Structure formats: C-alpha cells, structure tokens
Amino acid sequence: IIALIILLIVGVYLIVHYQHPDDKNEAWLPKLTVLFGFVISGATVLLLPLDVANEGTYPGCVGYDDEYCGGLNMELFWDIFYWLIIIWVFFLIPFMTFYYEADDGTLMAGTHLEGQKSSRIKSAICYQLALSIIVGLTFGLCYLFMNKSFIPIETYAVSPNIVAPVVTIEKEVLNATTGTYEPFRKAMLGKITGMDDAFYQSFSYNSTSEEIKVPVGPSVFYAGFMAWIGWFFFAIFGGIGIAALPLDLIMGFIKRPQFMDPTEFAEAQISIRERVNELVSVGELMKVEQDEKNGPDEKNKAGWFNGLSKDAREHKKTLQEFKKAVFLLEADVEEFQNCTANYKNYNPLFPFFSLILGVFSLIISLLWLIHIVIYIFPDTPLSPFLNLYFRWFDTWFSLFGTLSIAMFTLYLLLCAVKGCFKFGMRLGFITLHPMKINKTYMSSFMFNIGLILLCALPVVQFCSLAFSDYARYTNTLQIMGTQVQYLKFFSYFWVNHVFIYAFFCIAFIASIYLMCRPRDSSFSSLELRDRLRSRARS
C-alpha cells in the first residue's frame, strides 16, 4: 500500500510538473489514464520484490515451516495486473489518444461548436472498435491454437526397486516431555547421518527426459503473449537505453554551462539566429506543401491508405527531421541562456548531481551486462553473481535485498524509455515524445506510459530468469519460468534466449556507437529546405 501511495504521488508530480500549459486544467480523462497507467507499470515491476519477500511457493508454507512465508495470494495479484496491462495498452490508452488527437484546441478549452464534441467521441469510438476487433481476434485465435505448455521433466527409475515409506507430517505433534501438542517445525526432523547417506548411495538410477502437456489459463497465456510482444520493444529500446542513460548523464556534466566571453557570445548568438531563420523557412515550406496536398476545402485530402504511399512516407520523414532540429535548437537555446542571461541563477550543483547519477547508472548497466554473460547465457551458470549479492544482504537485513531487486528492475524500465527517445533522435523512424518540464503534451505522456506498460512484463520475465536463484520460491518464477517459458511457439524465443542475445548485442553496438558520437545531431536545415523545394518543383 505504501508503494502504491508513493507511485500515485510521483505520478501526480510528473503530470503537474511536466504538462504543457495548454493541458492545464484540461484533458482530465487522459491524465487519469496516464496516472493509473504509471501506477500499474510501477506496481507490476514492484510485484517481483514483493513476491520474493512472500516466498509463496516454499514447501514449508503448507504449514510446517511458515515462519518466513508472507501468506499473500501472489498468483491472484499477478492475474489482476496481467489483465490491467492488456486493458490499458489496447483499450484505454488508444481510445484516449484517438480522443485527444482529434481535438483542434477548442474541445479541451470548452469553446467547441455544438455537436463537435460528440463527433470526436464517435470518431474515437470507431477507431477503438476497429482496434478492439483486431486485438480480440488475434488474441482469441492464438489462445485457441497455442494454449498448451510443453514442460520438460526428468523421470528417474531406481535400481533395485524399493518402496519408500509413507511419512505423514502433522501440523501439530505431541511433545513427549510436556505431554502437550506443539506446532511442527523442521527442526524436529532428525539430521541425515553417514548411515543414511551410505544407504542412498547403494542405489543407482536411470533418468529419461519427457515432456508433459499442460493447458494454461487465459491470464497466463495472455501474459506470455504480451511479454512476447513487449520483448521486441524492450530488446531494442532497453538495449540502447542501458548504454545511453549513463552516457547522457555523464555528458550533462561534461557539457555543463560555462561562462562565455564576448566573442563566444556573439558567435553563439549568430549561429542560433541563423538556425532559427532556417527552420522558420523550412516550416513555411512544409505548410505550403501540406496546403497544396489537401487542396481547397480539403476535398483532395488523402485517405488512410494513401498515408502509406511514398510521398506520405517522405513527408513523415521530413516532419520527423524537422521536429528533431527544433528540439535540438530548443536545447541549445536553453544551454545558451544558462551560459549568459541565466548564468547567475543557474544551480552549479545540477551538473555534479548528473555526474553522480551517471556513474551510478554506469555501474548498474555494467553489472547487468556482466550478470547476463556469466549467469544467463551459459547452460550452467559460471556464478550466481547478483544473486549472491542479494543473499548476502539477506544475512543481515533482508529488506535491502528486496529493494535491490526493485532498483534493478525499475532501472530497466527507465532504460527502455531512454532508448526509445534516443532511437528516435538518431534514426527518426518513430515520432519523438520527449518529456520536458512544462512542455509535454498528453499524447507524449500516453505514448511513454504505453511503452512502459509494454516493457513491464518482459522486464518481470527477464528479472525472474536473471534472479531465479534468489527468487526460487516466487509465484512469478513458477508462472514465467515454467508455464510461460515453455508455451507452444513462444518457447523457442525464450529457451534459446533469442531476445536476450538481441538485447545484449544491441547494448554492445549502441555503447560503441554512442561513445564515438555522444552528441545528438539533426539534418541540416538547408538540406531539409532543399529537399522540400525539390519536391515542390516535381
């Protein structure tokens, strides 16, 4: 409950602090969707450390050794959050995005014409209905044909054949000394002696590998399906982000504002002025091109399928490059102001705080990559590594081990968001949705929350595998590490670590690339202008 309250407070702070002034006191439904989406994503990841502390699958929890068992029904908790993620990703966030993007500025402000609001709601419902049909058919058909988990097992045949005695352990046993019944504890069991060991060593056994087919419920199947979808995003964006996040924080210290002399001030001012004029020119050309394409009274407006044409793709690419150039210009203007007009008001501790976070992030990134190499990739782990660290914490204060898991899992979500933005800045295949103080629209909020929700289940699955030694008595390991791990069709990707290899390779390549080119850059404004003029002539 405390964690949920903290997530709510942080979510409200982020919305209030980062929202654009145009959305202030407006767009309440999208804001609520973002807020609770943030809580769901954070709570999903934090369920893993809670599951670790609960130890619900420990055999002693049936009654004879429940001292360290939390008694929570974690399987129910996981089922609830599996469905909440599906509802938010495929229903609420898309609907709110359709509704929000349909607004031309008058709907949220309350100055719309009569009937305008209902038409936008109908438009959003139509788009959402089409998406729901596609999602429903896809999920339904996949569950119908792939709802079996083929779990490998080892069968042992002992020679010579013996019949093991049946031992019944009662929850309460009679104390011969006091004559009273006491709760059974594992300490009451006798210790194995050398004679017992010699007895068992006298037998031999043969083992055979088999598979058992286990049908899984809708909750588990859709959790695996969502994890599989999310892995495509997490492998790319998480791999880029785990390299980009510490580097950008350290670069924030290296490129911290420095006082400019008059010559440097004049050169920077001229450069910024020229870039502003060039981007204004590009923006005017883009507006003229769009007006010509739409035609008078929007009679020649392109349909949805025409948006896939070559001209539409070229226009979208140019628009993305223009947005990148504007974003970088705004960042440079802010740096210029911190070096000049705002230099006296600038807090000099910010760069050092960024450096500390950068070094801390670098350590966590390196620990993750090392752990993948020595624990996940080998068939027999070379070392438990981070699992040993968590267990060491448990020897003197168990809460630190649980908090450490929370820190490592939340860090991966931050890396996914950072990687998505860095991917858009460098390659331009996706729309930029930066989070900037007092400059973030609800559409950007919803995009980032949707991405975090998509990556939440892959992060949980990845961490349950990475920390399987420490989290061996968790429900999520039983679900993700057994039922989901061996699902029909999906098992190939997880048993062979396809996504984890992709994640590691992308992280390695991104590290080299970003060290060679640490600063973001955009196309030249003149190049964009010439491209638009050539398209206009053609």
C-alpha positions as CSV (number, residue, x, y, z in Angstrom):
1,I,0.0,0.0,0.0
2,I,2.8,2.4,0.8
3,A,4.4,1.7,-2.6
4,L,1.1,2.4,-4.4
5,I,0.8,5.7,-2.5
6,I,4.3,6.7,-3.4
7,L,3.6,5.8,-7.1
8,L,0.5,7.9,-7.0
9,I,2.3,10.9,-5.5
10,V,5.2,10.6,-8.1
11,G,2.7,10.2,-10.9
12,V,0.7,13.3,-9.9
13,Y,4.0,15.3,-9.6
14,L,5.2,14.2,-13.0
15,I,1.9,15.2,-14.7
16,V,1.7,18.6,-12.9
17,H,5.4,19.4,-13.4
18,Y,5.8,18.3,-17.0
19,Q,2.4,19.0,-18.6
20,H,2.1,21.6,-21.3
21,P,0.3,24.9,-20.3
22,D,-2.3,24.1,-22.9
23,D,-3.3,21.0,-21.0
24,K,-3.5,22.7,-17.6
25,N,-6.9,22.1,-16.0
26,E,-7.9,20.3,-19.2
27,A,-7.8,16.7,-20.6
28,W,-8.7,15.1,-17.3
29,L,-9.6,11.7,-18.7
30,P,-6.2,11.3,-20.5
31,K,-4.5,12.5,-17.3
32,L,-6.2,9.9,-15.2
33,T,-5.3,7.2,-17.8
34,V,-1.7,8.3,-17.6
35,L,-1.7,8.4,-13.8
36,F,-3.1,5.0,-13.3
37,G,-1.0,3.6,-16.2
38,F,2.1,4.8,-14.4
39,V,0.9,3.2,-11.1
40,I,0.1,-0.1,-12.9
41,S,3.5,-0.2,-14.6
42,G,5.4,0.6,-11.5
43,A,3.3,-1.8,-9.3
44,T,3.8,-4.6,-11.9
45,V,7.6,-4.4,-11.6
46,L,7.4,-3.9,-7.8
47,L,5.3,-7.1,-7.5
48,L,8.5,-9.1,-8.2
49,P,10.3,-8.0,-5.0
50,L,7.1,-8.4,-3.1
51,D,6.8,-11.9,-4.5
52,V,10.4,-12.6,-3.4
53,A,9.6,-11.4,0.1
54,N,6.4,-13.5,0.2
55,E,8.1,-16.8,-0.7
56,G,4.7,-18.3,-1.5
57,T,5.9,-21.5,-3.3
58,Y,8.3,-22.5,-0.5
59,P,7.2,-26.1,0.5
60,G,7.2,-25.2,4.2
61,C,4.4,-22.7,3.6
62,V,1.9,-25.5,3.7
63,G,2.1,-25.3,7.5
64,Y,5.2,-26.9,8.9
65,D,7.7,-24.1,8.3
66,D,5.8,-20.9,7.5
67,E,7.9,-18.6,9.6
68,Y,9.2,-16.6,6.6
69,C,6.1,-17.0,4.4
70,G,4.1,-13.9,3.7
71,G,0.8,-15.6,3.2
72,L,-0.2,-13.3,0.3
73,N,-2.0,-14.7,-2.8
74,M,0.5,-13.5,-5.3
75,E,-1.0,-15.6,-8.1
76,L,-4.2,-13.5,-7.8
77,F,-2.2,-10.3,-7.8
78,W,-0.3,-11.3,-10.9
79,D,-3.5,-12.2,-12.7
80,I,-5.1,-8.8,-11.9
81,F,-2.1,-6.9,-13.2
82,Y,-1.8,-9.0,-16.3
83,W,-5.3,-8.0,-17.3
84,L,-4.9,-4.4,-16.3
85,I,-1.9,-4.1,-18.6
86,I,-3.9,-5.5,-21.5
87,I,-6.8,-3.1,-20.8
88,W,-4.5,-0.1,-20.6
89,V,-2.3,-0.9,-23.6
90,F,-5.0,-2.0,-26.1
91,F,-8.1,-0.1,-24.9
92,L,-7.8,2.9,-22.6
93,I,-4.6,4.4,-24.0
94,P,-5.5,4.1,-27.7
95,F,-9.0,5.4,-27.1
96,M,-7.7,8.4,-25.1
97,T,-5.1,9.0,-27.7
98,F,-7.7,9.0,-30.5
99,Y,-9.9,11.3,-28.5
100,Y,-7.1,13.7,-27.5
101,E,-5.6,13.8,-31.0
102,A,-9.0,14.6,-32.5
103,D,-9.1,17.9,-30.6
104,D,-8.2,21.0,-32.5
105,G,-7.7,23.1,-29.4
106,T,-11.4,24.0,-28.9
107,L,-12.7,20.8,-27.4
108,M,-10.5,20.8,-24.3
109,A,-10.9,24.5,-23.9
110,G,-14.7,24.3,-23.8
111,T,-15.2,26.5,-26.9
112,H,-16.2,23.8,-29.3
113,L,-19.3,24.1,-31.5
114,E,-22.4,22.2,-30.7
115,G,-22.1,18.6,-31.9
116,Q,-18.3,18.9,-32.3
117,K,-17.6,17.0,-29.1
118,S,-19.9,14.1,-29.9
119,S,-18.4,13.8,-33.4
120,R,-14.9,13.4,-31.9
121,I,-16.1,10.9,-29.4
122,K,-17.8,8.9,-32.2
123,S,-14.6,9.1,-34.2
124,A,-12.5,7.8,-31.3
125,I,-15.0,5.0,-30.6
126,C,-14.9,3.9,-34.3
127,Y,-11.1,3.7,-34.3
128,Q,-11.1,1.9,-30.9
129,L,-13.7,-0.5,-32.1
130,A,-11.6,-1.4,-35.1
131,L,-8.6,-1.9,-32.9
132,S,-10.6,-4.0,-30.4
133,I,-11.8,-6.3,-33.1
134,I,-8.3,-6.9,-34.4
135,V,-6.8,-7.4,-30.9
136,G,-9.7,-9.7,-29.9
137,L,-9.5,-11.9,-33.0
138,T,-5.7,-12.1,-32.7
139,F,-5.7,-13.0,-29.0
140,G,-8.6,-15.4,-29.3
141,L,-7.2,-17.4,-32.2
142,C,-3.8,-17.5,-30.7
143,Y,-5.2,-18.8,-27.4
144,L,-7.3,-21.4,-29.2
145,F,-4.3,-23.0,-31.0
146,M,-1.4,-22.2,-28.7
147,N,-2.7,-22.5,-25.1
148,K,-0.5,-25.6,-24.3
149,S,2.7,-25.5,-22.4
150,F,5.1,-28.4,-23.0
151,I,7.2,-28.7,-19.9
152,P,10.3,-30.9,-19.9
153,I,10.7,-33.2,-17.0
154,E,13.2,-35.9,-15.9
155,T,11.8,-39.4,-14.9
156,Y,14.0,-41.5,-12.6
157,A,14.0,-45.2,-12.2
158,V,15.7,-46.5,-9.1
159,S,17.5,-49.9,-9.0
160,P,16.9,-52.1,-7.1
161,N,13.3,-51.2,-6.7
162,I,12.3,-50.0,-3.2
163,V,9.1,-48.9,-1.7
164,A,9.5,-45.6,0.1
165,P,7.7,-45.4,3.4
166,V,4.8,-43.0,3.6
167,V,5.5,-40.2,6.0
168,T,2.7,-38.1,7.2
169,I,3.6,-34.7,8.8
170,E,1.0,-33.4,11.1
171,K,0.7,-29.6,11.8
172,E,0.8,-30.4,15.5
173,V,2.8,-33.1,17.2
174,L,2.9,-34.5,20.7
175,N,5.8,-33.3,22.9
176,A,6.7,-36.4,25.0
177,T,8.3,-34.3,27.7
178,T,5.5,-31.9,28.4
179,G,2.6,-34.0,27.1
180,T,1.2,-31.1,25.0
181,Y,0.7,-30.7,21.3
182,E,3.1,-28.2,19.6
183,P,3.3,-26.8,16.0
184,F,5.6,-28.9,13.9
185,R,8.9,-27.2,12.9
186,K,11.6,-28.5,10.5
187,A,14.0,-28.5,13.5
188,M,12.1,-31.5,14.8
189,L,13.3,-33.6,11.8
190,G,16.3,-35.7,12.5
191,K,19.6,-34.9,10.7
192,I,20.9,-37.1,7.9
193,T,23.8,-39.3,9.2
194,G,26.5,-41.1,7.4
195,M,24.5,-44.3,7.5
196,D,21.6,-42.6,5.8
197,D,23.9,-41.3,3.1
198,A,25.5,-44.7,2.6
199,F,22.1,-46.3,2.3
200,Y,21.1,-43.9,-0.5
201,Q,24.4,-44.3,-2.3
202,S,23.9,-48.0,-2.5
203,F,21.1,-47.5,-5.1
204,S,21.5,-46.5,-8.7
205,Y,19.1,-44.8,-11.0
206,N,18.4,-44.1,-14.7
207,S,16.8,-40.9,-16.0
208,T,14.8,-40.2,-19.1
209,S,13.7,-36.9,-20.5
210,E,10.0,-36.4,-21.2
211,E,7.5,-33.6,-21.8
212,I,4.2,-33.1,-20.2
213,K,1.5,-31.1,-21.9
214,V,-0.2,-28.6,-19.5
215,P,-3.0,-26.3,-20.7
216,V,-2.7,-22.8,-19.3
217,G,-5.4,-20.4,-18.4
218,P,-6.2,-17.1,-20.3
219,S,-4.3,-14.9,-17.8
220,V,-1.1,-16.8,-18.1
221,F,-1.3,-17.2,-21.8
222,Y,-2.0,-13.5,-22.4
223,A,0.8,-12.6,-20.0
224,G,3.1,-14.7,-22.1
225,F,1.7,-13.2,-25.3
226,M,2.1,-9.6,-24.0
227,A,5.6,-10.4,-22.8
228,W,6.5,-11.7,-26.3
229,I,5.2,-8.6,-28.0
230,G,6.9,-6.4,-25.4
231,W,10.2,-8.1,-25.9
232,F,10.5,-6.7,-29.4
233,F,10.4,-3.2,-28.0
234,F,12.4,-3.9,-24.8
235,A,15.2,-5.7,-26.7
236,I,15.8,-2.7,-28.9
237,F,15.0,0.3,-26.7
238,G,16.2,-1.3,-23.5
239,G,19.5,-2.3,-25.2
240,I,20.0,1.2,-26.5
241,G,18.9,2.8,-23.2
242,I,21.2,0.7,-21.0
243,A,24.1,2.3,-22.9
244,A,22.6,5.8,-23.5
245,L,21.3,6.6,-20.0
246,P,24.6,6.6,-18.1
247,L,26.4,8.3,-21.1
248,D,23.9,11.2,-21.4
249,L,24.0,11.8,-17.6
250,I,27.8,12.0,-17.7
251,M,27.7,14.2,-20.8
252,G,25.4,16.5,-18.8
253,F,28.4,17.2,-16.5
254,I,31.0,17.4,-19.3
255,K,28.9,19.8,-21.4
256,R,27.8,21.9,-18.3
257,P,27.2,25.6,-18.9
258,Q,30.4,27.7,-19.0
259,F,30.6,31.5,-18.8
260,M,31.1,33.0,-22.3
261,D,33.4,35.8,-23.2
262,P,32.1,38.5,-25.7
263,T,33.5,36.7,-28.8
264,E,32.0,33.4,-27.9
265,F,28.7,35.0,-27.0
266,A,28.5,36.8,-30.4
267,E,29.3,33.6,-32.4
268,A,26.8,31.5,-30.5
269,Q,24.1,34.2,-30.9
270,I,24.7,34.4,-34.7
271,S,24.6,30.6,-35.0
272,I,21.3,30.3,-33.1
273,R,19.7,33.2,-35.1
274,E,20.7,31.6,-38.4
275,R,19.3,28.2,-37.3
276,V,16.0,29.9,-36.2
277,N,15.6,31.6,-39.6
278,E,16.4,28.4,-41.5
279,L,13.8,26.4,-39.5
280,V,11.2,29.1,-40.0
281,S,11.8,28.9,-43.7
282,V,11.5,25.1,-43.6
283,G,8.3,25.3,-41.6
284,E,6.7,27.7,-44.1
285,L,7.6,25.4,-47.0
286,M,6.2,22.4,-45.2
287,K,2.9,24.3,-44.6
288,V,2.7,25.3,-48.2
289,E,3.3,21.7,-49.3
290,Q,0.6,20.4,-46.9
291,D,-1.9,23.0,-48.1
292,E,-1.3,22.1,-51.7
293,K,-1.7,18.4,-50.9
294,N,-5.0,18.9,-49.1
295,G,-6.4,21.3,-51.7
296,P,-9.2,23.8,-51.2
297,D,-11.8,22.8,-48.7
298,E,-9.8,19.7,-48.0
299,K,-11.6,17.9,-50.9
300,N,-8.4,16.2,-52.0
301,K,-7.3,15.2,-48.5
302,A,-5.5,11.8,-48.6
303,G,-7.2,8.8,-47.1
304,W,-5.7,6.4,-44.6
305,F,-4.2,4.0,-47.2
306,N,-2.7,6.9,-49.1
307,G,-0.8,7.6,-45.9
308,L,1.3,4.6,-46.8
309,S,2.4,6.0,-50.2
310,K,5.9,7.0,-51.0
311,D,5.1,10.7,-50.8
312,A,3.4,10.3,-47.5
313,R,6.4,8.4,-46.1
314,E,8.8,11.1,-47.4
315,H,6.7,13.8,-45.8
316,K,6.6,12.0,-42.5
317,K,10.4,11.5,-42.6
318,T,10.9,15.2,-43.3
319,L,8.5,16.1,-40.5
320,Q,10.4,13.9,-38.0
321,E,13.7,15.5,-39.1
322,F,12.1,19.0,-38.6
323,K,10.9,18.1,-35.1
324,K,14.4,16.8,-34.2
325,A,16.0,20.0,-35.4
326,V,13.5,22.1,-33.4
327,F,14.1,20.0,-30.3
328,L,17.9,20.3,-30.5
329,L,17.6,24.0,-31.2
330,E,15.4,24.5,-28.1
331,A,18.0,22.5,-26.1
332,D,20.9,24.7,-27.5
333,V,18.9,27.9,-26.7
334,E,18.4,26.7,-23.1
335,E,22.1,26.0,-22.8
336,F,22.9,29.4,-24.3
337,Q,20.7,31.1,-21.8
338,N,22.3,29.2,-18.9
339,C,25.7,30.4,-20.1
340,T,24.6,34.1,-20.5
341,A,21.4,35.6,-19.1
342,N,20.6,32.8,-16.6
343,Y,24.2,32.1,-15.6
344,K,24.0,33.7,-12.2
345,N,20.7,31.9,-11.4
346,Y,21.9,28.5,-12.7
347,N,22.4,26.0,-9.9
348,P,26.0,24.7,-10.3
349,L,25.2,21.6,-8.4
350,F,23.0,20.2,-11.2
351,P,25.9,19.0,-13.3
352,F,27.6,17.3,-10.4
353,F,24.3,15.6,-9.5
354,S,24.1,14.4,-13.1
355,L,27.6,13.1,-12.8
356,I,26.8,11.1,-9.7
357,L,23.7,9.6,-11.3
358,G,25.7,8.9,-14.4
359,V,28.4,7.0,-12.5
360,F,25.7,5.1,-10.5
361,S,23.9,4.2,-13.8
362,L,27.1,3.1,-15.4
363,I,27.7,0.7,-12.5
364,I,24.2,-0.8,-12.8
365,S,24.5,-1.1,-16.6
366,L,27.8,-2.9,-16.3
367,L,26.5,-5.2,-13.5
368,W,23.5,-6.1,-15.7
369,L,25.7,-6.9,-18.7
370,I,28.2,-9.0,-16.7
371,H,25.4,-10.9,-15.0
372,I,23.9,-11.7,-18.4
373,V,27.2,-13.1,-19.6
374,I,28.1,-15.2,-16.6
375,Y,24.7,-16.3,-15.3
376,I,22.1,-16.3,-18.2
377,F,24.0,-17.3,-21.3
378,P,25.9,-20.4,-20.0
379,D,23.8,-23.6,-19.7
380,T,25.4,-24.0,-16.3
381,P,25.9,-20.5,-14.7
382,L,29.5,-19.6,-14.0
383,S,28.5,-17.8,-10.9
384,P,25.2,-16.6,-9.2
385,F,26.8,-13.1,-9.2
386,L,23.9,-10.7,-8.3
387,N,22.0,-13.5,-6.6
388,L,24.9,-13.8,-4.2
389,Y,24.8,-10.1,-3.5
390,F,21.1,-10.2,-2.7
391,R,21.5,-13.3,-0.5
392,W,24.4,-11.5,1.3
393,F,22.1,-8.6,2.1
394,D,19.5,-11.1,3.5
395,T,22.0,-12.3,6.1
396,W,21.9,-9.0,8.0
397,F,18.9,-7.0,6.6
398,S,16.6,-8.8,4.2
399,L,14.8,-5.6,3.1
400,F,17.9,-4.4,1.3
401,G,17.9,-7.5,-0.9
402,T,14.3,-6.8,-1.9
403,L,14.9,-3.1,-2.5
404,S,17.9,-4.0,-4.7
405,I,15.7,-6.1,-6.9
406,A,13.3,-3.2,-7.2
407,M,16.1,-0.9,-8.1
408,F,17.5,-3.2,-10.8
409,T,14.0,-3.8,-12.4
410,L,12.9,-0.2,-12.4
411,Y,16.3,0.8,-13.9
412,L,15.5,-1.4,-16.9
413,L,12.2,0.4,-17.5
414,L,14.0,3.8,-17.4
415,C,16.4,2.4,-20.0
416,A,13.6,1.4,-22.3
417,V,12.1,4.9,-22.2
418,K,15.5,6.5,-22.7
419,G,16.3,4.1,-25.5
420,C,13.1,4.9,-27.4
421,F,13.8,8.6,-27.3
422,K,17.5,8.1,-28.3
423,F,16.3,5.8,-31.2
424,G,14.0,8.5,-32.5
425,M,16.7,11.1,-32.2
426,R,19.3,9.1,-34.1
427,L,17.2,7.2,-36.7
428,G,13.9,9.1,-36.9
429,F,11.8,6.1,-37.6
430,I,9.4,6.9,-34.8
431,T,7.8,10.1,-33.6
432,L,9.6,12.0,-30.8
433,H,7.9,12.1,-27.5
434,P,10.4,13.8,-25.2
435,M,9.5,14.5,-21.5
436,K,10.3,18.2,-20.9
437,I,9.3,20.3,-17.9
438,N,6.1,22.4,-18.8
439,K,6.3,21.3,-22.4
440,T,4.9,17.8,-22.5
441,Y,1.5,17.2,-24.2
442,M,-0.7,14.4,-23.0
443,S,-0.1,12.5,-26.3
444,S,3.6,12.2,-25.3
445,F,2.6,11.1,-21.8
446,M,0.4,8.4,-23.2
447,F,3.0,7.2,-25.6
448,N,5.6,6.8,-22.9
449,I,3.2,5.2,-20.5
450,G,2.1,2.7,-23.2
451,L,5.8,1.9,-23.9
452,I,6.5,1.4,-20.2
453,L,3.5,-0.9,-19.9
454,L,4.6,-2.9,-22.9
455,C,8.0,-3.4,-21.4
456,A,6.8,-4.2,-17.9
457,L,6.1,-7.9,-18.4
458,P,9.4,-8.5,-20.4
459,V,11.3,-6.8,-17.5
460,V,9.5,-9.1,-15.0
461,Q,10.2,-12.2,-17.0
462,F,13.8,-11.2,-17.6
463,C,14.4,-10.4,-13.9
464,S,12.7,-13.6,-12.8
465,L,15.2,-15.5,-15.0
466,A,18.2,-13.4,-14.0
467,F,17.4,-13.7,-10.3
468,S,16.0,-17.3,-10.4
469,D,18.4,-18.4,-7.8
470,Y,17.4,-15.7,-5.3
471,A,13.7,-15.7,-6.4
472,R,13.3,-19.5,-6.5
473,Y,10.3,-19.5,-4.2
474,T,8.3,-16.9,-6.1
475,N,5.0,-17.4,-8.0
476,T,6.3,-15.4,-10.9
477,L,9.1,-17.8,-11.4
478,Q,6.6,-20.6,-11.5
479,I,4.5,-18.7,-14.0
480,M,7.1,-17.0,-16.2
481,G,9.9,-19.6,-15.7
482,T,7.7,-22.7,-16.3
483,Q,4.3,-22.2,-17.8
484,V,5.1,-19.2,-20.0
485,Q,8.7,-20.3,-20.7
486,Y,7.5,-23.5,-22.5
487,L,4.4,-22.2,-24.2
488,K,3.8,-23.6,-27.7
489,F,5.6,-21.4,-30.4
490,F,6.9,-18.9,-27.8
491,S,9.2,-21.3,-26.1
492,Y,11.7,-21.1,-29.0
493,F,12.4,-17.5,-28.3
494,W,12.8,-17.9,-24.5
495,V,14.5,-21.2,-24.2
496,N,17.2,-20.1,-26.7
497,H,17.4,-16.6,-25.2
498,V,16.8,-15.0,-28.6
499,F,15.6,-11.7,-27.2
500,I,18.3,-11.6,-24.5
501,Y,21.0,-12.1,-27.1
502,A,19.4,-9.3,-29.2
503,F,19.3,-7.1,-26.1
504,F,23.0,-7.7,-25.3
505,C,24.2,-7.3,-28.9
506,I,22.2,-4.0,-29.3
507,A,23.6,-2.8,-26.0
508,F,27.1,-3.6,-27.1
509,I,26.7,-1.9,-30.5
510,A,25.0,1.1,-29.0
511,S,27.8,1.6,-26.5
512,I,30.4,1.7,-29.2
513,Y,28.3,4.0,-31.4
514,L,27.4,6.4,-28.6
515,M,30.9,6.7,-27.4
516,C,32.0,7.7,-30.9
517,R,29.1,10.0,-31.4
518,P,27.9,11.1,-27.9
519,R,26.0,14.2,-29.1
520,D,22.6,14.1,-30.8
521,S,22.5,15.9,-34.2
522,S,20.0,16.5,-36.9
523,F,19.9,17.1,-40.6
524,S,21.0,20.5,-41.8
525,S,18.1,22.9,-42.1
526,L,19.4,23.9,-45.5
527,E,19.2,20.2,-46.6
528,L,15.6,20.0,-45.4
529,R,14.8,23.2,-47.2
530,D,16.4,22.0,-50.5
531,R,14.5,18.6,-50.2
532,L,11.2,20.4,-49.8
533,R,11.9,22.7,-52.7
534,S,12.9,19.8,-55.0
535,R,9.6,18.0,-54.1
536,A,7.6,21.2,-54.8
537,R,9.2,21.5,-58.3
538,S,8.5,17.9,-59.1
